[in-house]
Amino acid sequence: MFSSNMITTLALSLALCPLTFAARAAEWRSRTIFQVLTDRFARSDGSTSAACKTADRVYCGGTYQGITNHLDYIQGMGFDEVWISPITEQVQGNTPDGYAYHGYWQQNLNELNSNFGSGNDLKALSSALHSRGMLLMLDVVVNHNGYNGAPATVDYSVFSPFNKKSQYHPYCTIDYSDTSNTTNIEQCWMGDTNVPLPDLRTEDADVAAGYQSWISNLISEYSIDGLRLDSAMEVNTGFWSGFHNAAGVYMIGEIYEADAGYVCGFQNYLPGVMNYATYFPLVAAFESTSGSISGLANMINTVKADCSDTSIIGTFSENHDQSRFASLTGDMALARNVISYTMLADGVPIIYQGQEQHYNALGGSSDPYNREALWLSDYNTNAPLYGLIATLNKARKHAISDDSAYLSYENYPIYTDTTTIAMRKGKMVTVLSNKGAEGAAYSQTIAAGYAGGVALTELLTCAKLTAGPRGNIVVPMANGEPRVYYPTAALSGSGLCGASSKRSYVMRRFTA
């Protein structure tokens, strides 16, 4: 399928375009990402009442045109980048595990999933985003294809372009309990025996060259700005250099493990990684009023020590694979705290559709129940968490604009106790609590490091506060609500708490 001359030519062209990981990644530090599950975000017909029973695992009708029609909703929260589901042709029809509405059971790289719309619809979405100064991130799968049938019955001829059995590893199951066994993780199959996911030999030259040609063409055809890499830890690490050069855009990989050293180690191969190391203690700290604040504080420091650049890792508290936070606790104050951390800690903030509506995965906590149709919320821009995210996005963008070094500062804990954590990043101090909505009022003295007597504004309530002679602040806490402080004199142009707004500007697309 791929001749030796083709492989040699492609390898030479990539060698002439050396990796610029740091440059590409730096362009994404200021971004904030809204994750869209394409089938569940918006329908082309604009319906907000169409049924979508998540337990049925079926296509519900979301499309690229639907996303395009509701960009005001996303941009209204301040997001400047949209991550959409994989676009490739999938396993057709129903399977024992449902339909491939999510996009992770691809069979043909060179055809689009027509359930989401046409190629022109996807181009229109990309164009609409760029006209607003927003970027398009595409979820891609290079580790595997999908098959409806037992592993022993896989008909490799149904796949395109990799349609030979010799291009896949023999069937075996992954043992995730031992991450040191890289051969097992990289070469065994994901999925189950109902819908197995044949594992591609990405270490082979023909497979690597095929993927490089595909992604280069895809980026060009649809003007893609960034890639989220599904199952990145299951792919041999030597694959990523050539793939990244061929793509020429920022990439962030899914490293689904709790160990910070393991997750951060993938920054040797990828610019960005999904920060699962912090995700687990973050949720544990705020899912109840007895959560471990110390566990979160310790992991913040561990990730800073282990990751080569914490400003380009993905910070999140929900996604399509994890439990809805609201399914773990209905306490709105706890939800506000976990979102405040997500938006203001180190890394590129990522909010999963429905989190802003406090979706609770009715009927279960995670897949498939956490993949609800957003149109059932009627895109409520008055939802409390929608407004909170908009304010936090505005605060983050202002801090970046106000201080060119803001993104280089590492967020670090300056105070912790059993219920409270305070962190400082640049001029911003964030104080979080897991006391919950019924939490009593109290005052917490924090050595914030401000100059004595500096006037501060709390950005979520607009309350004023003055730092003490030694830079300490006495924070009035109540009802478990988060607090975010910024010097009042530095708020000009932010549009926050009565400060004037500066004129918005359009961000250009970034490529290699």
N, C-alpha and C positions, 0 to 999 in steps of 0.2 A: 504493500500500500504506500509506504514512504520509501523512496529510493535512497541509496547511500549518498548520492549527490545532493538530494534535497536536505538530508540531515546535515551534511557537511556545510552546505551553504547557509542554513539557518543558524548553525552553531557559530560560524564565522561572523555573521551579521550581529549576533548577540554579543560576541566577544568584543566587537567594535563599539558596543554601547554598554560600557561598564555600569555596574549597579551604582545608584546614587540613593541608597536607602535613606540616609539622613535627610537629604534635601527634600525628597518626596514626602517623607513622614512629617517633616517640620511644617509643611503647608497644611497639614490636617489637624494640628494641635488646637487651633482655634475653633474647630467645627463642633457642632452638636448634631447627633444622628437620631432620626425617628425611624424605627423599624416597622415596616409594613409587611403584613402577610397578605400578598396580593389578592388571593381568593376571598379574603374576609374584610377588606377595607372599604371598598365602595363598588357598587354596580354601575354599569353604563347607563341604565335607565333611571338612575337617581333614587330608586326605591329605598326607603328607610324602614320598611315593614316586612320585607321578604324573609321568610323563615330560614333559619340556618341552625339545625340541630347538630351541635358539635359531636355528640356521641356517635352519630351516623358516619362520620369521616367521609363526607361527600363534598363535591364541588358546590359552593354556594353562590357563585356568580360574580365575584369581584374581578375587576379588569384594570388594565392600564388606563383606559379612558376614565374609569371611575376615579382613579388616583388623580389624574390630571384635573378632573372637575372639582376636586376637594383640596387643592394645594393651599388655598387660603386657610383652611383649618390647620394644616401642619405649620405653615409659616406664621400663623397667628400665635403659636407658642414660642416662636423664635428659632425654630430649627432651620438649618441651612443645608441639610443633607438628608436624603431619603434612601433607606436600604430596602430593596424589594426582594421578593422570593426568586429562586432559580427560574430561568425562562425556558429551559430546554424541554423537548418532547419527552413525555413520561410513559410509564407503564399504563396501558390503556385499560379502561373498564374497572370493574370492582375486583377486589382481592379479599382474602380473609382478614386483612388489616385495613380495608377501606380503599378509597381512591387516592391517587397521588396528587391531591389538591395542593399539597405543601411544596412540591417541587424537588424532593430529594431522592426520587426513584427514576432518574432519567434513563432513557434508552437511546436517544438520538441527539447528539450534540449539535447537529447541523440543521435541526428543525425546531421551531418554537412551539411551546405549549399553546395550542389554539384556544384553549379555554380562557386564557387571559387577554386575548385579542391578537391583532396582526402585528407584523413588523412595523408597519407605519404607525400603529397606535403606540408602540414602544418608543419609536423615534419622536413622536409628538410629545410623549411624557418627558423624554430627555430634553427636548427643546424648550418645553414649558418651564421646566426646572431651571435651566440655564438662563432663561430670560428674566427670572426672578433673582438671579445670583445664587441659586441653590444647585447642589450637586446630586448626582445619581450614583448610588452604590449598589452593585449587583452581587447577590449571593451565588456562589458557584460551587460545583461539586466536581472534584477531580479524583477522588479516592475510589469511587465505585460506580456501577450502574445498578439498576433495579430489575428484578425478575419476579413474575407471578408464578410460583411453583417451587417445588422442593429443590435444594441445592444440587442434587444429583441429576435433575432433569433440565438444567439450564440449557437453552438453545442459544448459543453465542452468536448465531447468524442474525438475530433480531436487533443486535446492537449496531450502532454506527457512530463513528468510523471504526471502532475497535471491535471487530466481529470474529476474531479468532480466539479459540480457547487458550492458545499459547500466550496470549496477551494478558492473562489473568492468573492469579495465584490459585493453587489448589484449595479446596474448601477446608477451613478450620475455624474455630470460634475464638474470639479474643478474650484473653484473661486480663481484665483491667486491674486486678489486684497487684500486679507486678509490673510497674511502669519501666523497670530496668530491662525487661524483655522486649526490646524494640522490634526484633524480628516478628514476634507474635503480634504486636500491636499494628505494625505496618503491613503485614502480609496476610493476616487472617481476615475473615469477613465480618462486616457489620450486618445489621438486620436480624431476621429470625428465619425459621424454616418455612414460614408462610410466604414472606417476601424477602428472600435472601438478597444480599447486595454484593455481587461478585466483585472481588477486589482486584483492581488493575495493577499491572506491573509497571508502575510509574518510574521504576529504576531503569527500565529498558529504553533504549534510544528512540525506537519508533513511537512508543507511547508518549514519551516526553516531547518529541518533536511534533507529534499530532496535537497535543494539548497547547503547545506554544503557538503553532499556526492558528489554531482555533481561537485562542483568547486574544491574539493580536487582531484578528479580523473582527471579532465581536466588539472589542473596545472601539475600533474605528467605525464600524457600521452603525452602532447605536450611541456613540459618544458617551461611553461609560467613564466615570471619574474615579471610582474606587471599587475594590472587591472585598467581600467578606468570604472567607474560605471555610467551607463546611468541612468537618472531620479532618482538620489540618494535622493533628497529631498522629493520625493513622496513615499519613503519606510519608514516604522516605524523605528525610530532610534534604538530601542532595537534589531533589526535584525542584525546590523552590527558587533557587537562583535563576535558572533559565526561564522559568515561568514568570517570575517577577520582571525580568528584563523584557520579555515578550509583551507583557501587559503594559508596562510603563506607567502604572498608576499605583497609588497607595493600596496596601493590602493589610487586612487584619484577620488573623487565624483563630478558629475555634479550638482552644486547648482545654478540654473538658476535664480538668483535674483540680484538686484542692491544694496541692503542694506548690508553694510559691516558687521554689527553686526549679521545679519541673516546668511550670508555666512560663516563667521568665526566661528559662533557657532557650525557648523557641525564638527569642529576639535575636539569636545568633543567625537565624535563617529567614525571619519575617520581621518587617518593621513593627507591626502591631499584633497584639494578642488580646483575646477576650480575657479580662481579669477575673477568671473563676476563683483564683486564690482568695480574693477579697470578697467575692460574691457570697460565699458560704458564711463567713463570720459576720458579714454585714446584715444579711437576713436574720441570722441567729440573734444578733444584738437587738433588733427592733421588732421581731415577730411576736414578742410578748413583753410584759413589764418586768420579767425576770431574766431577760436576755443578757448575754455577756458583753458588756462594754469593753472589758479588758481584752477579750478575744479579738475584737475589732481593732483596738488600738495596737495590739501586738502585731497583727497582720499588716496594718498600714506600714509599720516600720520594717517588717520583714520584706514586703514587696519593694520598698524603696531600696533596701540593701541588695536584693536579688535581681531586680530588673535593670537593664542598662539605661532605659529611658521611660519613666513612668508617665510622661506627658502624652505618649502616643498609644497607650494601652486602652482598651475599651472598658469603661466603667458602666455597670448595669446592675439592676436589681430585679428585673423581669426579662424573660424572653419566651419564645415559642416552645422551648423545651422544659422550662422551669415552672414551678408553681406560681400562680398569681399571688402576689403579696396579700391581697385582700381575701384570698381563700384561707390564709393562715391566721389572719386577724382582721376583724372589721373595724378596728380602732383607727379613725381617721388621723389622729395625731401621730400615731406610729407610722402611718403611710406618708405623712408629710415629712417626717424625719428621714425616712429611707430615701425618698426622692431628693430631699435637700442634699444628702450625702452624694447621691448619684450625680447630681448636676454640678456640685462645687468641689468635689475632691479631685485629685490628680487624674489625668487621663481624658479621653474623649467620651463625653457623656452619651449614653444610649438609652432612649426610652422606647419601650415596646408598645405598639398600638393597643389602646384599651387601658393602659396603666393610668393615663390621664383622666379616664372616666371611672376609675376605681373598680374595674371589672373584677369579678371574684370567681370566675370559672365554675359557674353553677353546675353541680352534678359531680364535680371532682376538683382536683387542685391543679393538675398539669395536663399534658397531652392525652386526649384531644380536647379536653374541656377548656383549656386556656387559649383556645384558638377561636374565640367568639367573633361574630360579625360586628364590626364597629358601627355599621349603619343602624343597628338597633338602638344606639345611643342618640340617634338623630344629630350626631356631631355637635353635642352640647358644649358650646364655648363658655357657658356660665358654670360649668362643673368646677368645684373647688380646686381640684388638682390641676385642671387645665390652666387656671389662673396662676396657681403657684408655679408651675413649670415656666410659664411665660415670664414671670417676675425673675425667677432664678436664671433663666437664659439671658435676660436683659442685664442682670447683675454680673454674670460671668463675662459677657461681651464688653460691658463697660470696664471691668477690671483689666481686660486685655488691652483695650484702647487706652486706658489711663496710664498703664505701666507696661512698657514694651518688654519688660523682664518677667511679667506675671506668670507666663506659662513655664518659665524656667525654674520658678520657685517650687519646691516640693511641699505639698501639704503635710503638716506634721501636727501631732497631738500636743497641745500645750497644757491640757488639764484633763484628767479622767477621775471618775469615782464609779461607784456601782451602777449609777443611773445616767450619768452625764459624760459627754465627751466634747471638748472644745478643741478646734483645730485652726491653725493660721496658715494662710497662703497669700503671700504678698501683703497687701493692705487689708485683706479680708479675714475676718474671724467668724467662724461658724460654730454655733453651740447647739448640740443635739441632745435629746433626752429620750429615754424609753419609759418614762413614767406613765405615758398614755393620757388620753383625754380626761380621765378622772384624777390626774395627778394634782397634788396640792401646790399652791404657789410657794415659791421660795426664792431667795437671792443667792447667787453664786459668784463669789469673787474669783477672778481669773487673771493671772499674770499674762496680759495680752501683748505686751511689748510695744505699745503705742507710746508716743511722747506724752509726758504729763500734761493734763489739761486739754488734750485734743478733743474736739467735739465729734461725736459719732452718731450715725443714723442706723437704726435697725430697719433693714430693707423690706421686711415682710409686714411690719406694722407701722413703719415710719416714726416710731418712738425715738426720742433723743436720749443721749447718754454722754457723759463727759468722763474721760479717763482720769484716774487719780494721779497724784503727784509722781508716782513711780510707774505710771502706765498701766496700772491695774484697772480692770473694769468690774463693776458690780452688776451682774446681769439679772434682771427680774424674770424669772421663769414661772410659767403657769400653764396648767392644762396640757403639759407635755409638749408644748409647741416649740419648734425650732427657732433659733435666732441667728440673724446674719448681719454683721456690723461692718460698716465702711466709713472712713472719715468723711464727714459732711462736706467739708470744703472741696473734696475731690469728686463730688457727685455731679458737678456741672457737665451738662451734655448727655447725662445718662437717661433722662426721662423718668427717673425713680424718685418717689416721695417728693414730688413737686419740683424737682430739678428740671431744667430745660432739656429738650431733646436735640441732639445733633442730627443733621441730615443723614439718612441711610445711604449706603453705597452698594454697588453691585460687585460681588467677588468674581474674579475670573476663574475659569476652569484651570485645573492644574494637571499637567502630565509630565512625562519625563523631560 
